[in-house]
Amino acid sequence: MEAENIIKELTFKAIRSSGAGGQHVNKVSSKVVLFFDVWKSENLTDEEKELLTKNLHSKLTKDNILILSSDESRSQHKNKEIVIDRFYHLISNGLKIPKERKLTKPSKSSIQKRLKTKKKLGLKKVYRKRPDGY
């Protein structure tokens, strides 16, 4: 993945921010929305596209489009920088392959400890019972 080439595939849209702010909010489009189509990207390999689809499935639309937005700043340029940084961070995390977990056996002492506590709890329940003579 090359950052310079991928930025050419991003689509940006500036819209009005929501919330309080007075006259400035009503006349300035400072919120920036980023769109990235994962499967139409020419700079990602098929393996990377599948990995992104799998790892970012909750953030993608049904058409496999990633949508990010930022309205943290009053400046449209600052919001664009923020959303691009967020995009790169998300993509780099989405392309990481998690390590496989190595199965380990429990130690002998932990097995003995578990069996000892089970025996203790079992005896506690036995002592709660009514004696047979009554």
MDTraj code that builds the backbone (N, CA, C; nanometers):
import mdtraj as md
import numpy as np

residues = "MET GLU ALA GLU ASN ILE ILE LYS GLU LEU THR PHE LYS ALA ILE ARG SER SER GLY ALA GLY GLY GLN HIS VAL ASN LYS VAL SER SER LYS VAL VAL LEU PHE PHE ASP VAL TRP LYS SER GLU ASN LEU THR ASP GLU GLU LYS GLU LEU LEU THR LYS ASN LEU HIS SER LYS LEU THR LYS ASP ASN ILE LEU ILE LEU SER SER ASP GLU SER ARG SER GLN HIS LYS ASN LYS GLU ILE VAL ILE ASP ARG PHE TYR HIS LEU ILE SER ASN GLY LEU LYS ILE PRO LYS GLU ARG LYS LEU THR LYS PRO SER LYS SER SER ILE GLN LYS ARG LEU LYS THR LYS LYS LYS LEU GLY LEU LYS LYS VAL TYR ARG LYS ARG PRO ASP GLY TYR".split()
xyz = np.array([
    [0.0836, -0.1175, 0.0000],
    [0.0000, 0.0000, 0.0000],
    [0.0888, 0.1248, 0.0000],
    [0.0665, 0.2118, -0.0968],
    [0.1419, 0.3363, -0.1056],
    [0.0492, 0.4527, -0.0718],
    [0.0898, 0.5327, 0.0245],
    [0.0042, 0.6398, 0.0759],
    [-0.0243, 0.7466, -0.0296],
    [0.0764, 0.7790, -0.1124],
    [0.0584, 0.8850, -0.2112],
    [-0.0442, 0.8455, -0.3172],
    [-0.0425, 0.7197, -0.3572],
    [-0.1345, 0.6743, -0.4614],
    [-0.2757, 0.6529, -0.4072],
    [-0.2850, 0.6101, -0.2832],
    [-0.4178, 0.5830, -0.2257],
    [-0.4946, 0.7126, -0.2027],
    [-0.4241, 0.8222, -0.1734],
    [-0.4931, 0.9483, -0.1472],
    [-0.5653, 0.9984, -0.2722],
    [-0.5192, 0.9572, -0.3903],
    [-0.5855, 0.9965, -0.5152],
    [-0.7196, 0.9257, -0.5323],
    [-0.7375, 0.8137, -0.4636],
    [-0.8613, 0.7368, -0.4745],
    [-0.9675, 0.7813, -0.3742],
    [-0.9315, 0.8703, -0.2847],
    [-1.0261, 0.9174, -0.1842],
    [-1.1173, 1.0241, -0.2438],
    [-1.2423, 1.0228, -0.2004],
    [-1.3386, 1.1244, -0.2407],
    [-1.3790, 1.2023, -0.1163],
    [-1.3756, 1.3332, -0.1279],
    [-1.4096, 1.4191, -0.0146],
    [-1.5351, 1.4987, -0.0471],
    [-1.6106, 1.5271, 0.0578],
    [-1.7303, 1.6081, 0.0434],
    [-1.7370, 1.6994, 0.1654],
    [-1.7596, 1.8279, 0.1420],
    [-1.7705, 1.9240, 0.2520],
    [-1.9178, 1.9570, 0.2721],
    [-1.9626, 1.9427, 0.3966],
    [-2.1021, 1.9725, 0.4294],
    [-2.1065, 2.0579, 0.5540],
    [-2.2221, 2.1104, 0.5842],
    [-2.2375, 2.1944, 0.7025],
    [-2.2354, 2.1088, 0.8288],
    [-2.1655, 2.1576, 0.9285],
    [-2.1603, 2.0887, 1.0575],
    [-2.2918, 2.1058, 1.1303],
    [-2.3210, 2.0106, 1.2153],
    [-2.4427, 2.0195, 1.2952],
    [-2.4096, 2.0807, 1.4298],
    [-2.5122, 2.1166, 1.5029],
    [-2.4931, 2.1650, 1.6384],
    [-2.4893, 2.3156, 1.6489],
    [-2.4644, 2.3622, 1.7693],
    [-2.4646, 2.5052, 1.7969],
    [-2.3427, 2.5716, 1.7359],
    [-2.3520, 2.7007, 1.7127],
    [-2.2382, 2.7726, 1.6572],
    [-2.2758, 2.9071, 1.6009],
    [-2.4011, 2.9357, 1.5938],
    [-2.4443, 3.0669, 1.5475],
    [-2.4362, 3.0839, 1.3981],
    [-2.4101, 3.2062, 1.3539],
    [-2.4118, 3.2378, 1.2115],
    [-2.3035, 3.1650, 1.1337],
    [-2.1879, 3.1427, 1.1955],
    [-2.0763, 3.0792, 1.1238],
    [-2.1137, 2.9394, 1.0751],
    [-2.1805, 2.8614, 1.1607],
    [-2.2194, 2.7247, 1.1250],
    [-2.3198, 2.7248, 1.0098],
    [-2.4066, 2.8228, 1.0075],
    [-2.5132, 2.8255, 0.9080],
    [-2.4659, 2.8607, 0.7676],
    [-2.3469, 2.9199, 0.7552],
    [-2.3051, 2.9627, 0.6222],
    [-2.1757, 2.8978, 0.5730],
    [-2.1096, 2.8194, 0.6556],
    [-1.9812, 2.7603, 0.6175],
    [-1.9906, 2.6083, 0.6203],
    [-1.9396, 2.5444, 0.5146],
    [-1.9356, 2.3979, 0.5084],
    [-1.7996, 2.3520, 0.5582],
    [-1.7893, 2.3262, 0.6866],
    [-1.6591, 2.2912, 0.7438],
    [-1.6443, 2.1427, 0.7742],
    [-1.7530, 2.0690, 0.7810],
    [-1.7454, 1.9243, 0.8068],
    [-1.6987, 1.8545, 0.6796],
    [-1.6030, 1.7628, 0.6937],
    [-1.5480, 1.6907, 0.5792],
    [-1.5829, 1.5432, 0.5929],
    [-1.6353, 1.4857, 0.4833],
    [-1.6694, 1.3435, 0.4791],
    [-1.5800, 1.2776, 0.3741],
    [-1.5167, 1.1668, 0.4139],
    [-1.4259, 1.0935, 0.3254],
    [-1.4931, 0.9646, 0.2820],
    [-1.4823, 0.9328, 0.1526],
    [-1.5362, 0.8086, 0.0982],
    [-1.4211, 0.7310, 0.0343],
    [-1.4145, 0.6000, 0.0621],
    [-1.3117, 0.5143, 0.0017],
    [-1.3751, 0.3807, -0.0339],
    [-1.3744, 0.3493, -0.1627],
    [-1.4285, 0.2219, -0.2102],
    [-1.3167, 0.1184, -0.2080],
    [-1.3285, 0.0224, -0.1196],
    [-1.2228, -0.0759, -0.0984],
    [-1.2005, -0.1614, -0.2226],
    [-1.3055, -0.2112, -0.2842],
    [-1.2905, -0.3048, -0.3950],
    [-1.2575, -0.2388, -0.5278],
    [-1.2774, -0.1070, -0.5405],
    [-1.2404, -0.0382, -0.6645],
    [-1.1003, 0.0206, -0.6580],
    [-1.0320, 0.0013, -0.5476],
    [-0.8975, 0.0551, -0.5313],
    [-0.7998, -0.0198, -0.6213],
    [-0.7178, 0.0555, -0.6927],
    [-0.6181, -0.0046, -0.7820],
    [-0.4836, -0.0224, -0.7123],
    [-0.4668, 0.0385, -0.5968],
    [-0.3388, 0.0323, -0.5263],
    [-0.3340, -0.0758, -0.4195],
    [-0.4433, -0.1455, -0.3990],
    [-0.4466, -0.2551, -0.3022],
    [-0.4525, -0.3883, -0.3764],
    [-0.3821, -0.4860, -0.3239],
    [-0.3900, -0.6199, -0.3830],
    [-0.5203, -0.6856, -0.3392],
    [-0.5542, -0.7957, -0.4054],
    [-0.6781, -0.8669, -0.3699],
    [-0.6733, -0.9182, -0.2267],
    [-0.5551, -0.9621, -0.1815],
    [-0.5414, -1.0105, -0.0441],
    [-0.5658, -0.8972, 0.0558],
    [-0.5113, -0.7780, 0.0249],
    [-0.5314, -0.6637, 0.1134],
    [-0.6778, -0.6216, 0.1167],
    [-0.7444, -0.6282, 0.0023],
    [-0.8863, -0.5926, -0.0035],
    [-0.9694, -0.6887, 0.0813],
    [-0.9398, -0.8177, 0.0718],
    [-1.0126, -0.9165, 0.1519],
    [-0.9864, -0.8968, 0.3012],
    [-0.8601, -0.8673, 0.3345],
    [-0.8231, -0.8459, 0.4743],
    [-0.8942, -0.7223, 0.5303],
    [-0.8986, -0.6141, 0.4520],
    [-0.9685, -0.4932, 0.4963],
    [-1.1176, -0.5188, 0.5109],
    [-1.1757, -0.5914, 0.4170],
    [-1.3190, -0.6212, 0.4240],
    [-1.3499, -0.7029, 0.5490],
    [-1.2613, -0.7964, 0.5805],
    [-1.2824, -0.8815, 0.6977],
    [-1.2619, -0.8035, 0.8280],
    [-1.1542, -0.7244, 0.8353],
    [-1.1211, -0.6554, 0.9605],
    [-1.2043, -0.5297, 0.9854],
    [-1.2522, -0.4654, 0.8787],
    [-1.3282, -0.3411, 0.8944],
    [-1.4754, -0.3587, 0.8580],
    [-1.5260, -0.4801, 0.8659],
    [-1.6631, -0.5071, 0.8207],
    [-1.7668, -0.4223, 0.8932],
    [-1.7408, -0.3865, 1.0178],
    [-1.8387, -0.3062, 1.0921],
    [-1.8372, -0.1598, 1.0496],
    [-1.7311, -0.1149, 0.9850],
    [-1.7198, 0.0244, 0.9440],
    [-1.7514, 0.0447, 0.7959],
    [-1.7751, -0.0635, 0.7224],
    [-1.8029, -0.0542, 0.5787],
    [-1.9533, -0.0586, 0.5525],
    [-1.9938, 0.0042, 0.4413],
    [-2.1331, -0.0048, 0.3997],
    [-2.1537, -0.1382, 0.3277],
    [-2.2757, -0.1638, 0.2818],
    [-2.3037, -0.2875, 0.2094],
    [-2.2262, -0.2953, 0.0787],
    [-2.1926, -0.1785, 0.0228],
    [-2.1176, -0.1731, -0.1028],
    [-1.9670, -0.1675, -0.0798],
    [-1.9222, -0.1996, 0.0411],
    [-1.7813, -0.1984, 0.0800],
    [-1.7173, -0.0607, 0.0629],
    [-1.7886, 0.0420, 0.1033],
    [-1.7363, 0.1780, 0.0995],
    [-1.7134, 0.2236, 0.2438],
    [-1.5932, 0.2722, 0.2685],
    [-1.5568, 0.3241, 0.3997],
    [-1.5912, 0.4724, 0.4040],
    [-1.6666, 0.5130, 0.5050],
    [-1.7075, 0.6523, 0.5188],
    [-1.6588, 0.7035, 0.6541],
    [-1.5775, 0.8093, 0.6505],
    [-1.5280, 0.8734, 0.7716],
    [-1.5614, 1.0218, 0.7646],
    [-1.5865, 1.0824, 0.8790],
    [-1.6167, 1.2251, 0.8787],
    [-1.5492, 1.2927, 0.9970],
    [-1.5288, 1.4236, 0.9827],
    [-1.4695, 1.5017, 1.0900],
    [-1.5300, 1.6412, 1.0898],
    [-1.5764, 1.6837, 1.2074],
    [-1.6234, 1.8203, 1.2243],
    [-1.5688, 1.8788, 1.3548],
    [-1.4471, 1.8342, 1.3910],
    [-1.3859, 1.8764, 1.5166],
    [-1.3405, 2.0222, 1.5130],
    [-1.2972, 2.0676, 1.3968],
    [-1.2433, 2.2014, 1.3854],
    [-1.3381, 2.2910, 1.3064],
    [-1.3184, 2.4220, 1.3176],
    [-1.3986, 2.5153, 1.2381],
    [-1.3402, 2.5304, 1.0986],
    [-1.2182, 2.4786, 1.0784],
    [-1.1511, 2.4897, 0.9496],
    [-1.1735, 2.3632, 0.8669],
    [-1.2133, 2.3832, 0.7422],
    [-1.2341, 2.2692, 0.6525],
    [-1.1025, 2.1982, 0.6243],
    [-0.9934, 2.2732, 0.6097],
    [-0.8629, 2.2137, 0.5814],
    [-0.8139, 2.1290, 0.6988],
    [-0.8339, 2.1788, 0.8195],
    [-0.7935, 2.1034, 0.9389],
    [-0.8754, 1.9752, 0.9513],
    [-1.0054, 1.9836, 0.9227],
    [-1.0904, 1.8643, 0.9270],
    [-1.0479, 1.7628, 0.8222],
    [-1.0034, 1.8113, 0.7070],
    [-0.9567, 1.7201, 0.6018],
    [-0.8307, 1.6474, 0.6472],
    [-0.7382, 1.7192, 0.7102],
    [-0.6169, 1.6560, 0.7629],
    [-0.6513, 1.5529, 0.8696],
    [-0.7439, 1.5877, 0.9571],
    [-0.7839, 1.4965, 1.0647],
    [-0.8431, 1.3682, 1.0079],
    [-0.9310, 1.3814, 0.9086],
    [-0.9971, 1.2638, 0.8529],
    [-0.8984, 1.1782, 0.7726],
    [-0.8002, 1.2401, 0.7088],
    [-0.6978, 1.1626, 0.6360],
    [-0.6103, 1.0861, 0.7340],
    [-0.5715, 1.1506, 0.8436],
    [-0.4921, 1.0810, 0.9462],
    [-0.5696, 0.9630, 1.0040],
    [-0.6972, 0.9857, 1.0308],
    [-0.7823, 0.8792, 1.0838],
    [-0.7931, 0.7635, 0.9831],
    [-0.8031, 0.7984, 0.8556],
    [-0.8124, 0.6979, 0.7495],
    [-0.6860, 0.6122, 0.7445],
    [-0.5684, 0.6766, 0.7442],
    [-0.4423, 0.6010, 0.7393],
    [-0.4263, 0.5114, 0.8618],
    [-0.4639, 0.5613, 0.9767],
    [-0.4546, 0.4817, 1.0992],
    [-0.5470, 0.3595, 1.0900],
    [-0.6678, 0.3803, 1.0411],
    [-0.7658, 0.2718, 1.0286],
    [-0.7204, 0.1673, 0.9279],
    [-0.6680, 0.2129, 0.8133],
    [-0.6221, 0.1203, 0.7086],
    [-0.5001, 0.0413, 0.7569],
    [-0.4057, 0.1089, 0.8216],
    [-0.2863, 0.0371, 0.8686],
    [-0.3226, -0.0667, 0.9738],
    [-0.4182, -0.0352, 1.0618],
    [-0.4629, -0.1343, 1.1600],
    [-0.5426, -0.2458, 1.0933],
    [-0.6171, -0.2133, 0.9896],
    [-0.6971, -0.3134, 0.9203],
    [-0.6139, -0.4113, 0.8406],
    [-0.4930, -0.3717, 0.8027],
    [-0.4058, -0.4589, 0.7234],
    [-0.3151, -0.5465, 0.8100],
    [-0.3201, -0.5275, 0.9422],
    [-0.2372, -0.6102, 1.0304],
    [-0.2985, -0.7489, 1.0441],
    [-0.2130, -0.8489, 1.0352],
    [-0.2573, -0.9873, 1.0534],
    [-0.2298, -1.0254, 1.1989],
    [-0.3344, -1.0614, 1.2736],
    [-0.3123, -1.0947, 1.4143],
    [-0.2314, -1.2236, 1.4301],
    [-0.1504, -1.2270, 1.5353],
    [-0.0717, -1.3468, 1.5626],
    [-0.1639, -1.4610, 1.6028],
    [-0.1266, -1.5815, 1.5618],
    [-0.2049, -1.6979, 1.6032],
    [-0.1692, -1.7319, 1.7473],
    [-0.2698, -1.7671, 1.8231],
    [-0.2492, -1.7994, 1.9631],
    [-0.1923, -1.9396, 1.9752],
    [-0.0860, -1.9520, 2.0528],
    [-0.0262, -2.0830, 2.0770],
    [-0.0990, -2.1471, 2.1946],
    [-0.1456, -2.2675, 2.1749],
    [-0.2142, -2.3380, 2.2820],
    [-0.1123, -2.3837, 2.3856],
    [-0.1431, -2.3628, 2.5122],
    [-0.0544, -2.4044, 2.6197],
    [-0.1299, -2.4954, 2.7151],
    [-0.0541, -2.5832, 2.7807],
    [-0.1148, -2.6727, 2.8776],
    [-0.1084, -2.6071, 3.0140],
    [-0.2096, -2.6318, 3.0988],
    [-0.2028, -2.5767, 3.2342],
    [-0.0911, -2.6456, 3.3132],
    [-0.0303, -2.5719, 3.4041],
    [0.0791, -2.6289, 3.4827],
    [0.0239, -2.7302, 3.5832],
    [0.1118, -2.8167, 3.6323],
    [0.0697, -2.9190, 3.7286],
    [0.0172, -2.8565, 3.8563],
    [0.0822, -2.7485, 3.8993],
    [0.0385, -2.6847, 4.0240],
    [-0.1005, -2.6219, 4.0076],
    [-0.1294, -2.5651, 3.8894],
    [-0.2620, -2.5053, 3.8702],
    [-0.3703, -2.6133, 3.8642],
    [-0.3374, -2.7301, 3.8088],
    [-0.4332, -2.8419, 3.8060],
    [-0.4609, -2.8902, 3.9480],
    [-0.3541, -2.9072, 4.0274],
    [-0.3704, -2.9520, 4.1650],
    [-0.4501, -2.8506, 4.2473],
    [-0.4234, -2.7238, 4.2280],
    [-0.4948, -2.6191, 4.2994],
    [-0.6432, -2.6225, 4.2645],
    [-0.6749, -2.6388, 4.1366],
    [-0.8145, -2.6441, 4.0931],
    [-0.8847, -2.7642, 4.1544],
    [-0.8212, -2.8818, 4.1520],
    [-0.8824, -3.0023, 4.2085],
    [-0.9003, -2.9906, 4.3597],
    [-0.8043, -2.9258, 4.4266],
    [-0.8132, -2.9077, 4.5704],
    [-0.9323, -2.8192, 4.6077],
    [-0.9518, -2.7099, 4.5335],
    [-1.0649, -2.6212, 4.5628],
    [-1.1974, -2.6889, 4.5299],
    [-1.1992, -2.7712, 4.4242],
    [-1.3226, -2.8442, 4.3911],
    [-1.3588, -2.9404, 4.5038],
    [-1.2586, -3.0092, 4.5558],
    [-1.2809, -3.1041, 4.6643],
    [-1.3326, -3.0318, 4.7884],
    [-1.2745, -2.9162, 4.8187],
    [-1.3128, -2.8365, 4.9346],
    [-1.4576, -2.7895, 4.9237],
    [-1.4965, -2.7394, 4.8043],
    [-1.6333, -2.6938, 4.7843],
    [-1.7323, -2.8097, 4.7891],
    [-1.6900, -2.9265, 4.7362],
    [-1.7754, -3.0448, 4.7417],
    [-1.8012, -3.0896, 4.8840],
    [-1.6969, -3.0876, 4.9672],
    [-1.7118, -3.1254, 5.1077],
    [-1.8023, -3.0267, 5.1809],
    [-1.7916, -2.8998, 5.1500],
    [-1.8762, -2.7984, 5.2117],
    [-2.0230, -2.8303, 5.1834],
    [-2.0542, -2.8726, 5.0619],
    [-2.1919, -2.9040, 5.0255],
    [-2.2392, -3.0328, 5.0934],
    [-2.1457, -3.1292, 5.1093],
    [-2.1811, -3.2539, 5.1779],
    [-2.2166, -3.2256, 5.3237],
    [-2.1416, -3.1373, 5.3881],
    [-2.1660, -3.1049, 5.5290],
    [-2.2964, -3.0286, 5.5484],
    [-2.3493, -2.9674, 5.4444],
    [-2.4758, -2.8959, 5.4570],
    [-2.5949, -2.9904, 5.4634],
    [-2.5772, -3.1154, 5.4167],
    [-2.6873, -3.2096, 5.4112],
    [-2.7311, -3.2507, 5.5509],
    [-2.8525, -3.2964, 5.5578],
    [-2.9087, -3.3449, 5.6834],
    [-2.8485, -3.4845, 5.7107],
    [-2.8172, -3.5149, 5.8350],
    [-2.7636, -3.6483, 5.8678],
    [-2.8670, -3.7575, 5.8365],
    [-2.8189, -3.8794, 5.8116],
    [-2.9069, -3.9896, 5.7712],
    [-2.9964, -4.0381, 5.8855],
    [-2.9596, -4.0208, 6.0104],
    [-3.0334, -4.0741, 6.1234],
    [-3.1665, -4.0066, 6.1497],
    [-3.1964, -3.8957, 6.0904],
    [-3.3196, -3.8211, 6.1208],
    [-3.4293, -3.8452, 6.0237],
])
top = md.Topology()
chain = top.add_chain()
for i, resn in enumerate(residues, 1):
    res = top.add_residue(resn, chain, resSeq=i)
    for name in ("N", "CA", "C"):
        top.add_atom(name, md.element.get_by_symbol(name[0]), res)
traj = md.Trajectory(xyz[None], top)
